[in-house]
Amino acid sequence: MFESLLARRYISTQKRHSVLTVCSIAIAIALMTMLFTALSTLFGCMRDVAFDDSPFHIRFNSLTEEQAKTVAEIAGEYGTCYAEEATAKDGTYWTRLILDKNISSAYDLVDKVSKKAGLSQPYKNFVTNDDLLFLDMKDDWGRGIMAIYLSLFYVLALFIAATVRLVIDTAFEVSSKERERQFGVLQSIGATPKQIVRIITFEGLLLMCFGIPIGTLLGIGTAYVAFRAVVGTGFLDFSLSPEQISRLVNFHVNPWLLLLGVLTGALWVLLSAYGTGMRIIKKTPIQAISARSNSIKKVRKNSLFGMMFGWTGKLASRNNTRQPKRFIITVVSLTLSITLFASVSVAIKEFRKAVEEAYNTFGMYDYNIYFNGGFTKMDHREPMKLLQESGIFKDTSLDFGEWGFYDADDPESDDGKKKIPFDIIYCNETAYNNNIFGGKPPIPYEKLNELGGYILTGTNFDVIPETNRITLCLQEYKEITRDEYEALSDEEKMNANDVGGYYDSETDSYIEGDTFMYTKYNPQDFKITEKFAFDELENPFPGALIMEFRCIITTIEVYEGGEYLKYKPEKDIFHTIQCNLADGKTYVDGNRFIEQNKDVFISYGDNTAEIRKARATLSAIEIGAGFLNAMFIMIAVVNMVNILSTGILNRRGELASLQCVGMTEKQLYKMTFVECLQYALGSGVAALILSEGLMFLTQRMLYVITVEEEVGKFINYLAPVPRVLIAAVAAFGVALVASLIPLRGMRSKSLVEHVHSVE
């Protein structure tokens, strides 16, 4: 065929351009293959885990041995059945059904089988494995849900494919743009517009014959490497045992999903080739041969790059603006790659930072450890010393508190007083800086320690007098005997409760005991250094969420220097220690240490599993996003190399003519330098704007879900800037190399040969 012959000859004569185009197609196919292989691996692993947990689609329970055999015989029409004794060893049997045929509804099938088998209560005697029904698509419900998931995934794939098409479109556009004159000559001697379109389409088909196998293998290989990297993060260790991971978590390649991905990529390649051909035939043969349009365009005499680099900068600007589509598509592909590189890495880093900060702010350290002064007969110093000398923990945060009451005037009460509760908090420097005020303390720890006072904070201060001191009544619990109880005044007896009494059923009366719990209220003065309402704090601690909450806060040093510690150092107070594992230590070391000192630490909370799972999941997401980003970068690089190198080779006659009229080689390189700079600057500025827009949308989304106080403040608009600059500089370097190589290759021929060169 005429069209096929011309397409083959062009591919064979323009080997460099053909190889670059094949690379673009291969990477595009690899990207689609990687996405669909990742999906098939996800579904395959989910299916294996669901089957391993419950190896059936439907199971009939609480059957006799005869009923189990009857059900297995009847249900065998729909699949493979196993009648066996129930594992509960209660004398009952069950029948497991693994469907080989598609059914409309599991409930309808159960009803049908139950009636044939004579089961009296069919809806109480069966269990369905909904996950397996869905993943195997055996019933209408499973097929419907799977169709929804695949449709959503395919929409995402089409969005990515549309982006890829811009890049492939550029490869064909460059090829056809430089051959417009040839196409014009062909039309002038009798070739029809349809034949011109067929030439370019055949070219796309032939190049796909090389690009599809390479891209498919590359995509499967990349997906496998990503799969092993994601599994290596350990995020599955918290859901499955090591034996299950090695047995059930395997790499899957679904032929149908693989074919769907390849066909999607191939379709977009054909659309790019066909669309390029349709754009070519819009020009008349005369316009194509003369390389001129009927309209006259005004050329700007001055430009920014012309002012900066002189007439070489002006020429570079005109070279890029005379073919705006090629320039714009290249900048767009670079912009998308740079934006993905900057935004995805920043988003994951900032989200990881937000999660870590949230863990610290809300007590999500590796360990929450508690001890009680009244139980251990210790103050806080000995347990802290034990933790610090162990070498297992770091970032040790200590805080403890007690309740006090402020007696405010209340004319409406019987005694004219109203008890307003206060939380008195003592904390070390780590707790003060990281936890109490969410990492934003209003006063530095050292300054508060020097002042030797308390920070008063909370809500509704109207009942608190404006003074630098406040008197609170602190509670002290003491067990007393009956003799001590009898010695109390009537008012004091109101604060004592009988804890030794019991109810006598024979006499139907309550017998008082000889032990009482007496609550003593000790007035204590506290020096107020600063006063802040919750709404004045930049980041209030979680207690701010409690209505009508008031507290005073100070340092451990102030507490240790006060008279109250000397009065009763082993007060019945719960102390909270929050700490992380030191580098290189495992939660096994932490658990063993706490167990060995259980006479000191009454309880503890182990958050390491949850925190490690979150961190591993973030790492898995980061790896997956990194592989996807790498694919886009490869496509952009191949596209840019193709455009710039092909553009220079196709303009070698023009460049040689400029050298003939006086342009030096240095000026030629300078002009090329400016052209590459325009690509890098254009894509860098566009990527920066797009990245900042994505950061803004992310912050708006966080505001919508009402986590702006905890996460929204971690949005740093300056974070993408260095990454965009690095990527733009890298793009400039690639563009410069792609341009200089063909320029240096032009030295092998004389200027006259280049001027007379014909494609």
Buried (B, 14 or more C-beta within 10 A) or exposed (E): EEBBEBBEEBBEEBEEBBBBBBBBBBBBBBBBBBBBBBBBBEBBBBBBBBBEEBEBBBBBBBBEEEBBBBBBBBBBEBBBBBBEEBEEEEEBBBBBBBBEEEBEEBBEBBBBBBEBBEBEEBEEBBBBBBBBBBBBBBBBBBBEBBEEEBEEBBEEBBEBBEBBBBBBBBBBBBBBBBBBBBBBBBBEEEBEBEBBBBBBBBBBBBBBEBBBEBBBBBBBBBBBEBBEBBBEBBBBBEEBEEEBBEEBBEBBBBEEBBEBBBEBBBEBBBBBBBBBBBBBBEBBBEBBBEEEEEEEEEEEEEBEBBEEBBEBBBBBBBBBBEBEEBBBBBBBBBBBBBBBBBBBBBBBBBBBBBBBBBBBBEBBBBBBBBBBBEEBEBBBEEBBEBBEEBEBBBBBBBBBBBEBBBBBEBEEEEEEBBBBEBBBBBBBBBBBBBBBBBBBBBBEBEEBBEBBBBBBBBEEBEEBEEEEEBEBBBBBEEEBEBEEBEEBEEEBBEBBEBEBBEEEEEEEEEEEEEBBBBEBBEEBEBBBBBBBBBEEBEBBBEBBEEEEBBBBBBBBBBBBEBEBBEEBBEBBBBBBBBBBBBEEBEBEBBBEBBEEBEEBBBEBBBBBEEBBBBBBBBBBBBBBBBBBBBBBBBBBBBBBBBBBBBBBBBBBBEBBBBBEEEBEEEBBBBBBBBBBBBBBBBBBBBBBEBBBEBBEEBBEEBBEEEBBBBBBBBBEEEBBBEBBBBBBEBBBEBBBEBBBEBBEBBEEEEBEEBBEEEE
